[in-house]
Amino acid sequence: MGHPKPVFFFFGVLVAALLQSFPVASQEVEDEKEFSYQRGSQIGPEHWGEIHHEWAACGKGRTQSPIDLSDEKVQVFPCLGRLRRSYRPADAILKNRGHDIMLKWEDEAGGIWINGTEYGLKQMHWHSPSEHTINGRRYPMEMHMVHESADNKIAVVGILYKIGHHDPFLAEFSLILEIWYAQLERYIERITDKHEAEEVVGMVDPRHVRKGSRKYYRYTGSLTTPPCTEGVAWTIIKKVRTVSREQLALLREAVHDGSEMNARPTQKMNKRIVGLYRPRPYRYR
């Protein structure tokens, strides 16, 4: 009976790796002037790691995001447990970062727990098309909910979308964007000498974001924009939700020219493990 212990230990190490995140010293770069998503450009994704020394991980990192969530690479880990989250309404601002639209909470909006660590919700933003793929398929849109712990660890929850019925949360957000558009010209006049446009939008309730499934993928990766810092705990909801064409168009039109397609190409797996949590089937006795 000498083999079970090493096997069990190895399994435990894999699960621990999936639950773990690391301090992320560098947040996403918010000024898109120095990088782009256009392939072949001198500042395109294939060159991000060459632009600044601090961005070297974009080219040399071994655990970069996004990735393809392939059935061949995914391993089921029921012991990951259900994604524990507790959100609440809080004041937020809408910010056009050029390469994307970000909704940023100014007050505490709750958060998630991973392996006993609490990660507070800081902001969410959208990519189109999706950055992560499932079995090679890229979807029209992906939303990232970015969380941060007290010791600067980052955890991101990603939700993928296909074209279909409108998304309820985005319906509220679309109304905010339309009002923002109506005020944008006047607002731009007020911030002529400032780099980016911001608008206070008031209370936003992240509980209105629907997951639709308890199943999720978990792996350790990186930020998907420069500086591409590694050590990020990624949770990708397995169920693909729906978004209307009108909602998708509104988000695409809001970003700067050249960023309508703001998805980083998928990165190499480099022997990483991707865990899949799915509840154990209930058995009647």
Secondary structure, 3 states (H helix, E strand, C coil): CCCHHHHHHHHHHHHHHHHCCCECCCCCCCCHHHCCCCCCCCCCHHHHHHHCHHHCHHHHCCCCCCCEECCCCEEECHHHCCCEEEECCEEEEEEECCCCEEEEECCCCEEEEECCEEEEEEEEEEECCCCCEECCEECCEEEEEEEECCCCEEEEEEEEEEECCCCHHHHHHHHHHHHHHHHHHHHHHHCCCCCCEEEEEEEECHHHCCCCCCCEEEEEEECCCCCCCEEEEEEEECCCEEECHHHHHHHHHHCCCCCCCCCCCCCCCCCCCEEEECCCCCCCC
